[in-house]
Structure formats: C-alpha cells, structure tokens
Amino acid sequence: DGGITQSPKYLFRKEGQNVTLSCEQNLNHDAMYWYRQDPGQGLRLIYYSQIVNDFQKGDIAEGYSVSREKKESFPLTVTSAQKNPTAFYLCASSIRRGNQPQHFGDGTRLSIL
Amino acid sequence: DQQVKQNSPSLSVQEGRISILNCDYTNSMFDYFLWYKKYPAEGPTFLISISSIKDKNEDGRFTVFLNKSAKHLSLHIVPSQPGDSAVYFCAASAIGSSNTGKLIFGQGTTLQVKP
C-alpha cells in the first residue's frame, strides 16, 4: 500500500532535548510538508520541501529544523529552542505540479515531560 | 490574520439529513480550495476540492460550492451518516503558490451525526 508513515505515534521529550520526528512516503511525491496542530486550531505550516536537498520555512519555523536528503524522507527536528513544543505534528506529501491535494500521515503527538 | 475561517466550531445533525459546513476566506488570490476530514489521533483525509474557475464540484454524497464574490465556500453532505462524525477542515492555496502546494487551513468544524 502506498502512503505516508510517521513514527513514533507518541513521543515524550525532556526540556532542553532535541527530538526528531520521522516521515517516510512511498507515493513518489516530490513535495513534502510538516504541520503543527494545536487544540481548537487549524494546521500551521512549519517547513516544506518541493524537491530533494531543498526546503523552505513555513509560517512557524522557529525552533524547528528539517532535512531532505532522500525523496522518500523528510525528518523534522524539534529543537530546545522551540518554547512550546507540545502539539500534534502532521507530515504530508503531494505531487509538485499544479493544484494537487496533500496526503497526510497519521501524526506524532509530542509531549514534554 | 486568519485568512481562512470556519466560524462554526461545531455542528450537530440527524442521520439522513443534510450537513452544511461553511468556510470564509479573505485572500482574493486563493484559487484552489479543499476539504479534509479528520478523526481524533489520525491525519486528515482529503475529501474534495474545487478550482476557482468552477462554482460547484460533486463527488458522491459530498458537494462543494464556491461563491467567489462572497469569498465563501461550503461543503454539503447528503445524506449524513454517523460515520461522517469528525472534524472538517477547509483549506486554500493562492495563485503563485500552486507550485509549492502551500495550503492555509481553517480552524475546523466538528460535525456530529446522530443516529
């Protein structure tokens, strides 16, 4: 089955630690995205990548970093600089050209211990 | 500045009746609109989309209407089923961002369909 896999589903972090959330897709999509969802709010874009070895900041990139070394993978690192990291993180991918829907993984819930 | 707004946090309808979810936007450059459905602890699932050159798109029980002059879109679900109970997000992208696929999401509306 083609799809997007996010791992782990639940993640706990101690204050001051960096953590990395995994996102893998086998849809052969060029573009990948990271969103954050907080209670009662919509999804906010953290980072996105249209092609391997290239990525751009979204609306709330501070305290986060990404890499895109392979087409299939777009890991997100939540650094200690992110002051309010507790949230539900969603990864998505899409065909790059034209208006195409994004397809989402099942998310990772990050909590601070 | 909330460019995409879903002003109703929740909606409750009876099974078999019509559900109408609404979404307003402020950016006249938006040219592509989507609706997603989301269950708790899962990722959003794409439902239906519409381009700004159209005013209606239909897929089975789901129909999206776009009123560009009012900067308003709506999702109609007919007939509503208990399995439709979920959070519904509308999203939009702007001319020029089509190649990036960057989407702006509303806050979501929780739909409850009662048996």
Contacts between the chains, C-beta under 8 A, distances in Angstrom:
chain1	res1	chain2	res2	distance
A	4	B	43	7.5
A	6	B	43	7.7
A	9	B	41	7.8
A	31	B	100	7.4
A	31	B	101	5.2
A	33	B	101	7.3
A	35	B	105	7.9
A	40	B	9	7.4
A	40	B	107	6.6
A	40	B	108	7.9
A	41	B	107	5.7
A	41	B	108	7.9
A	42	B	4	7.3
A	42	B	6	7.9
A	42	B	89	6.1
A	42	B	105	3.6
A	42	B	106	5.3
A	42	B	107	4.8
A	42	B	108	6.0
A	43	B	44	7.5
A	43	B	89	7.0
A	43	B	91	7.9
A	43	B	103	7.9
A	43	B	105	4.4
A	44	B	105	7.6
A	45	B	102	6.4
A	45	B	103	7.4
A	48	B	100	6.5
A	48	B	101	7.5
A	48	B	102	6.5
A	50	B	99	7.2
A	50	B	100	6.1
A	50	B	101	7.8
A	56	B	100	7.4
A	58	B	102	7.5
A	90	B	43	5.4
A	90	B	44	7.3
A	92	B	43	7.7
A	94	B	101	4.9
A	96	B	99	6.9
A	96	B	101	7.1
A	97	B	99	7.0
A	98	B	98	6.3
A	99	B	31	7.4
A	99	B	32	4.0
A	99	B	49	7.3
A	99	B	51	6.3
A	99	B	93	6.9
A	99	B	98	5.6
A	100	B	101	6.7
A	101	B	34	5.7
A	101	B	46	4.2
A	101	B	49	5.9
A	102	B	46	7.3
A	102	B	101	6.3
A	102	B	103	6.4
A	103	B	46	6.5
A	104	B	36	7.8
A	104	B	43	3.4
A	104	B	44	5.0
A	104	B	45	7.4
A	105	B	43	5.1
A	106	B	41	7.5
A	106	B	42	5.1
A	106	B	43	4.8
A	107	B	41	7.0
A	107	B	42	6.9
A	107	B	43	5.3
A	109	B	41	7.3
